[in-house]
């Protein structure tokens, strides 16, 4: 099972559209995971229209229309792994312990909010992934997203993809 992970798209405020490289990944993914801050409903409509499955949550910048369609925390069994998606996880310091305590029933937690790519594992074995943002790099050198594979109950091939600068 191929996964495409993104967060903090902030359309159309931070960019007019999703990058072409990211859009090319949509038909390759079995599940698209979005960790919040969509900002507009057109983005969720686009992903739902062009993807096999979308697993997403609302973020702090998402208004009533998105909050009506999306949960604060999403959960799904994907290929034998228990995934969770949430927008905010608090400060970087202590994140692994905090998230492991909050989500003891998960194998993988995908989160957003910081726009900073993150890939760590808590002492409990919980894997924490933040794909960064494909449209708003903030203080990062590149806009980013992630892909991963789930096979036989294992998360493999986790890759952070750097996008070229927008013109």
C-alpha positions as a Markdown table, in Angstrom:
| # | Residue | x | y | z |
|---|---|---|---|---|
| 1 | Unk | 0.0 | 0.0 | 0.0 |
| 2 | Unk | 1.5 | 3.3 | -1.1 |
| 3 | Unk | 0.9 | 6.4 | 1.1 |
| 4 | Unk | 1.1 | 10.1 | 0.2 |
| 5 | Unk | 1.5 | 12.4 | 3.2 |
| 6 | Unk | 1.0 | 16.2 | 3.2 |
| 7 | Unk | 0.0 | 18.9 | 5.5 |
| 8 | Unk | -0.4 | 22.7 | 5.7 |
| 9 | Unk | -1.4 | 23.3 | 2.1 |
| 10 | Unk | -2.9 | 26.7 | 3.0 |
| 11 | Unk | -4.6 | 27.1 | -0.4 |
| 12 | Unk | -5.1 | 29.7 | -1.9 |
| 13 | Unk | -3.3 | 31.9 | 0.7 |
| 14 | Unk | 0.2 | 30.5 | 0.5 |
| 15 | Unk | 0.0 | 29.2 | -3.1 |
| 16 | Unk | -2.6 | 29.2 | -5.9 |
| 17 | Unk | -2.4 | 25.4 | -6.4 |
| 18 | Unk | -0.8 | 22.2 | -5.3 |
| 19 | Unk | 2.6 | 21.6 | -7.0 |
| 20 | Unk | 2.6 | 19.5 | -10.2 |
| 21 | Unk | 5.1 | 17.0 | -8.7 |
| 22 | Unk | 2.7 | 16.4 | -5.8 |
| 23 | Unk | -0.3 | 16.1 | -8.1 |
| 24 | Unk | 1.5 | 13.5 | -10.1 |
| 25 | Unk | 1.8 | 11.4 | -7.0 |
| 26 | Unk | -2.0 | 11.3 | -6.4 |
| 27 | Unk | -2.9 | 8.4 | -8.8 |
| 28 | Unk | 0.1 | 6.4 | -7.5 |
| 29 | Unk | -1.2 | 6.5 | -3.9 |
| 30 | Unk | -3.6 | 4.1 | -2.3 |
| 31 | Unk | -4.2 | 6.5 | 0.6 |
| 32 | Unk | -3.6 | 10.3 | 0.7 |
| 33 | Unk | -3.1 | 11.6 | 4.2 |
| 34 | Unk | -3.5 | 15.3 | 5.0 |
| 35 | Unk | -2.7 | 16.5 | 8.5 |
| 36 | Unk | -4.7 | 19.7 | 8.4 |
| 37 | Unk | -4.7 | 23.4 | 7.5 |
| 38 | Unk | -6.3 | 22.9 | 4.1 |
| 39 | Unk | -7.9 | 26.4 | 4.4 |
| 40 | Unk | -10.2 | 26.0 | 1.5 |
| 41 | Unk | -12.8 | 23.2 | 0.7 |
| 42 | Unk | -11.6 | 23.2 | -3.0 |
| 43 | Unk | -8.5 | 21.3 | -1.9 |
| 44 | Unk | -10.3 | 18.5 | -0.1 |
| 45 | Unk | -12.7 | 18.3 | -3.1 |
| 46 | Unk | -9.7 | 18.0 | -5.5 |
| 47 | Unk | -8.0 | 15.3 | -3.4 |
| 48 | Unk | -11.2 | 13.3 | -2.9 |
| 49 | Unk | -11.9 | 13.5 | -6.7 |
| 50 | Unk | -8.4 | 12.4 | -7.7 |
| 51 | Unk | -7.5 | 10.0 | -5.0 |
| 52 | Unk | -8.6 | 6.4 | -4.1 |
| 53 | Unk | -8.9 | 7.4 | -0.4 |
| 54 | Unk | -8.3 | 10.5 | 1.6 |
| 55 | Unk | -7.6 | 10.4 | 5.4 |
| 56 | Unk | -7.6 | 13.9 | 6.8 |
| 57 | Unk | -8.2 | 16.2 | 9.7 |
| 58 | Unk | -8.9 | 19.9 | 10.2 |
| 59 | Unk | -6.2 | 22.3 | 11.4 |
| 60 | Unk | -6.2 | 25.5 | 13.4 |
| 61 | Unk | -6.6 | 27.6 | 10.2 |
| 62 | Unk | -9.6 | 25.6 | 8.9 |
| 63 | Unk | -13.0 | 27.2 | 9.2 |
| 64 | Unk | -16.5 | 25.8 | 9.9 |
| 65 | Unk | -16.9 | 24.3 | 6.4 |
| 66 | Unk | -13.8 | 22.1 | 6.8 |
| 67 | Unk | -14.5 | 21.3 | 10.5 |
| 68 | Unk | -18.0 | 20.1 | 9.5 |
| 69 | Unk | -16.4 | 17.6 | 7.1 |
| 70 | Unk | -13.2 | 16.5 | 9.0 |
| 71 | Unk | -12.4 | 15.3 | 12.5 |
| 72 | Unk | -9.8 | 16.7 | 14.8 |
| 73 | Unk | -8.2 | 13.2 | 15.0 |
| 74 | Unk | -8.6 | 10.5 | 12.3 |
| 75 | Unk | -7.7 | 6.9 | 12.7 |
| 76 | Unk | -7.5 | 4.0 | 10.3 |
| 77 | Unk | -6.0 | 0.6 | 10.0 |
| 78 | Unk | -3.8 | 0.7 | 6.9 |
| 79 | Unk | -2.1 | -2.6 | 5.9 |
| 80 | Unk | -2.1 | -3.9 | 9.4 |
| 81 | Unk | -0.8 | -0.7 | 11.0 |
| 82 | Unk | -2.8 | 1.6 | 13.2 |
| 83 | Unk | -2.5 | 5.1 | 11.9 |
| 84 | Unk | -3.6 | 8.3 | 13.4 |
| 85 | Unk | -3.7 | 11.8 | 12.0 |
| 86 | Unk | -3.8 | 15.1 | 14.0 |
| 87 | Unk | -2.8 | 18.6 | 13.2 |
| 88 | Unk | -1.1 | 19.9 | 16.4 |
| 89 | Unk | 1.1 | 18.0 | 18.8 |
| 90 | Unk | 2.6 | 20.9 | 20.8 |
| 91 | Unk | 6.3 | 21.8 | 21.2 |
| 92 | Unk | 9.0 | 19.8 | 19.7 |
| 93 | Unk | 10.6 | 19.1 | 23.1 |
| 94 | Unk | 8.9 | 16.1 | 24.6 |
| 95 | Unk | 6.8 | 15.4 | 21.6 |
| 96 | Unk | 7.5 | 11.7 | 21.4 |
| 97 | Unk | 6.5 | 11.1 | 25.1 |
| 98 | Unk | 3.5 | 13.3 | 24.9 |
| 99 | Unk | 2.1 | 11.7 | 21.7 |
| 100 | Unk | 2.9 | 8.2 | 23.0 |
| 101 | Unk | 0.8 | 8.9 | 26.1 |
| 102 | Unk | -2.0 | 10.5 | 24.1 |
| 103 | Unk | -2.1 | 7.9 | 21.4 |
| 104 | Unk | -1.1 | 4.6 | 23.1 |
| 105 | Unk | -3.2 | 2.6 | 20.6 |
| 106 | Unk | -1.3 | 3.8 | 17.4 |
| 107 | Unk | 1.7 | 2.5 | 15.5 |
| 108 | Unk | 2.1 | 5.7 | 13.3 |
| 109 | Unk | 1.0 | 9.3 | 14.0 |
| 110 | Unk | 1.0 | 11.8 | 11.1 |
| 111 | Unk | 0.9 | 15.4 | 12.2 |
| 112 | Unk | 1.3 | 18.9 | 10.8 |
| 113 | Unk | 1.2 | 22.5 | 12.0 |
| 114 | Unk | 4.9 | 23.3 | 12.3 |
| 115 | Unk | 5.7 | 23.0 | 8.5 |
| 116 | Unk | 8.9 | 21.3 | 9.7 |
| 117 | Unk | 9.5 | 17.7 | 8.4 |
| 118 | Unk | 9.8 | 15.2 | 11.3 |
| 119 | Unk | 10.5 | 11.5 | 11.5 |
| 120 | Unk | 11.1 | 10.0 | 14.9 |
| 121 | Unk | 10.1 | 7.0 | 17.0 |
| 122 | Unk | 8.9 | 7.2 | 20.6 |
| 123 | Unk | 10.3 | 4.8 | 23.1 |
| 124 | Unk | 7.0 | 2.9 | 22.9 |
| 125 | Unk | 7.5 | 2.3 | 19.2 |
| 126 | Unk | 5.1 | 5.0 | 18.0 |
| 127 | Unk | 6.4 | 6.5 | 14.7 |
| 128 | Unk | 5.8 | 10.2 | 14.3 |
| 129 | Unk | 5.8 | 11.7 | 10.9 |
| 130 | Unk | 5.3 | 15.3 | 9.7 |
| 131 | Unk | 5.6 | 15.8 | 6.0 |
| 132 | Unk | 6.2 | 19.5 | 6.2 |
| 133 | Unk | 4.3 | 21.7 | 3.7 |
| 134 | Unk | 4.2 | 21.4 | -0.1 |
| 135 | Unk | 3.2 | 25.1 | -0.5 |
| 136 | Unk | 4.6 | 27.1 | 2.5 |
| 137 | Unk | 8.1 | 26.2 | 3.5 |
| 138 | Unk | 8.3 | 28.9 | 6.2 |
| 139 | Unk | 11.8 | 28.8 | 7.6 |
| 140 | Unk | 12.7 | 25.5 | 5.9 |
| 141 | Unk | 14.9 | 25.4 | 2.8 |
| 142 | Unk | 12.3 | 23.5 | 0.7 |
| 143 | Unk | 8.6 | 22.8 | 0.5 |
| 144 | Unk | 8.1 | 19.1 | 1.2 |
| 145 | Unk | 5.8 | 16.1 | 1.3 |
| 146 | Unk | 6.3 | 12.4 | 2.1 |
| 147 | Unk | 5.6 | 9.0 | 0.6 |
| 148 | Unk | 5.7 | 5.7 | 2.3 |
| 149 | Unk | 4.8 | 2.0 | 1.8 |
| 150 | Unk | 2.9 | -0.3 | 4.2 |
| 151 | Unk | 3.5 | -4.0 | 3.5 |
| 152 | Unk | 2.8 | -6.9 | 5.8 |
| 153 | Unk | 2.3 | -4.7 | 8.8 |
| 154 | Unk | 5.5 | -2.7 | 8.3 |
| 155 | Unk | 6.1 | 0.9 | 7.4 |
| 156 | Unk | 8.9 | 1.1 | 4.8 |
| 157 | Unk | 10.3 | 3.4 | 2.2 |
| 158 | Unk | 9.5 | 6.6 | 4.1 |
| 159 | Unk | 10.8 | 9.3 | 1.9 |
| 160 | Unk | 10.8 | 13.1 | 2.3 |
| 161 | Unk | 10.4 | 14.8 | -1.1 |
| 162 | Unk | 11.8 | 18.3 | -1.6 |
| 163 | Unk | 10.0 | 20.4 | -4.1 |
| 164 | Unk | 11.7 | 22.9 | -6.4 |
| 165 | Unk | 11.2 | 26.6 | -5.7 |
| 166 | Unk | 8.0 | 28.1 | -7.1 |
| 167 | Unk | 8.3 | 30.5 | -9.9 |
